[in-house]
Amino acid sequence: ALRLAVLAGGAPPLDPARAGRKAELHAGLALCQLRLGLPAAAAANAGKALALRPGHLEARYRRGLAAAAMRDLEGAAADMAEVLRAEPGHARARRELRRVRGAARQRDARLARRLGRLF
């Protein structure tokens, strides 16, 4: 149903009111796709929401979650940092940013150990 509603919004350029509604629909669809375990589709829809409304914080947060699920830790950290720049009290983004940075440190440590064995 959300996908049909998004398609019904029309093609760009849209007036600001329609663009805002369509961005909300894309962000909602991204949330549904995250819950269904479809991070690539969620990232695409969150990106569409951000193209329509660049300041949409929940779309940026959801795109960060999708990036983390796809192991794009740098992309996820960038999105979470941007959310926190706009809204410093966003607890979920702060928690996710800590988790993503920890995962990146672990990944880098594993890589360093593997490379250390080569030399």
C-alpha positions as CSV (number, residue, x, y, z in Angstrom):
1,A,0.0,0.0,0.0
2,L,2.8,2.4,0.8
3,R,4.5,1.6,-2.5
4,L,1.3,2.5,-4.4
5,A,0.9,5.7,-2.4
6,V,4.5,6.7,-3.2
7,L,3.9,6.1,-6.9
8,A,0.7,8.1,-6.8
9,G,2.7,11.2,-5.6
10,G,3.8,11.9,-9.1
11,A,7.2,12.5,-10.7
12,P,9.5,15.4,-9.8
13,P,9.5,18.3,-9.8
14,L,6.8,18.4,-7.1
15,D,5.4,21.3,-5.1
16,P,6.8,21.5,-1.6
17,A,3.7,20.1,0.1
18,R,3.6,17.0,-2.2
19,A,7.3,16.5,-1.9
20,G,7.1,16.5,1.9
21,R,4.3,13.9,1.9
22,K,6.1,11.8,-0.6
23,A,9.3,12.0,1.5
24,E,7.3,10.8,4.5
25,L,6.0,7.9,2.5
26,H,9.4,6.9,1.3
27,A,10.7,7.1,4.9
28,G,7.8,5.0,6.1
29,L,8.5,2.4,3.4
30,A,12.2,2.4,4.5
31,L,11.1,1.6,8.1
32,C,8.9,-1.3,6.9
33,Q,11.7,-2.7,4.7
34,L,14.2,-2.5,7.6
35,R,11.8,-4.5,9.8
36,L,11.4,-7.0,7.0
37,G,15.2,-7.4,6.7
38,L,15.6,-5.7,3.4
39,P,18.3,-3.1,4.0
40,A,19.2,-2.4,0.4
41,A,15.6,-1.5,-0.4
42,A,15.4,0.5,2.8
43,A,18.5,2.5,2.0
44,A,17.1,3.2,-1.5
45,N,13.8,4.5,-0.1
46,A,15.5,6.5,2.6
47,G,17.7,8.1,-0.1
48,K,14.6,9.0,-2.1
49,A,13.1,10.6,0.9
50,L,16.3,12.6,1.5
51,A,16.4,13.7,-2.2
52,L,12.9,15.1,-1.7
53,R,13.6,16.6,1.7
54,P,17.3,16.7,2.6
55,G,16.6,17.6,6.3
56,H,14.5,14.6,7.0
57,L,16.2,13.2,10.1
58,E,14.3,9.9,10.4
59,A,15.1,9.1,6.7
60,R,18.7,9.8,7.4
61,Y,18.6,7.7,10.5
62,R,16.9,4.8,8.7
63,R,19.5,5.1,5.8
64,G,22.2,4.8,8.5
65,L,20.6,1.7,10.0
66,A,20.3,0.1,6.5
67,A,24.0,0.9,5.8
68,A,25.0,-0.7,9.1
69,A,23.0,-3.8,8.2
70,M,24.8,-4.0,4.9
71,R,28.2,-3.6,6.7
72,D,28.8,-0.1,5.2
73,L,30.1,1.1,8.6
74,E,31.5,4.4,7.3
75,G,28.3,5.3,5.6
76,A,26.3,4.4,8.7
77,A,28.6,6.5,10.9
78,A,28.3,9.5,8.6
79,D,24.5,9.4,8.6
80,M,24.3,9.0,12.4
81,A,26.8,11.8,12.9
82,E,24.7,14.0,10.6
83,V,21.5,13.2,12.6
84,L,23.4,14.0,15.8
85,R,24.6,17.3,14.3
86,A,21.0,18.3,13.6
87,E,19.6,16.9,16.8
88,P,22.2,16.3,19.5
89,G,19.7,14.6,21.9
90,H,18.7,11.8,19.4
91,A,19.4,8.9,21.8
92,R,18.9,6.1,19.2
93,A,21.3,7.7,16.8
94,R,23.9,8.2,19.5
95,R,23.6,4.5,20.6
96,E,23.8,3.3,16.9
97,L,26.8,5.5,16.3
98,R,28.6,4.0,19.3
99,R,27.8,0.5,18.0
100,V,28.9,1.2,14.5
101,R,32.2,2.8,15.6
102,G,32.8,-0.3,17.8
103,A,32.1,-2.6,14.9
104,A,34.5,-0.6,12.7
105,R,37.2,-0.8,15.4
106,Q,36.8,-4.6,15.6
107,R,36.9,-4.9,11.9
108,D,40.1,-2.9,11.6
109,A,41.7,-4.8,14.4
110,R,40.9,-8.1,12.7
111,L,42.3,-6.8,9.4
112,A,45.5,-5.6,11.2
113,R,46.0,-9.0,12.7
114,R,45.6,-10.7,9.4
115,L,48.0,-8.2,7.7
116,G,50.4,-8.7,10.5
117,R,50.7,-12.4,9.8
118,L,51.7,-11.6,6.2
119,F,54.8,-9.6,7.2
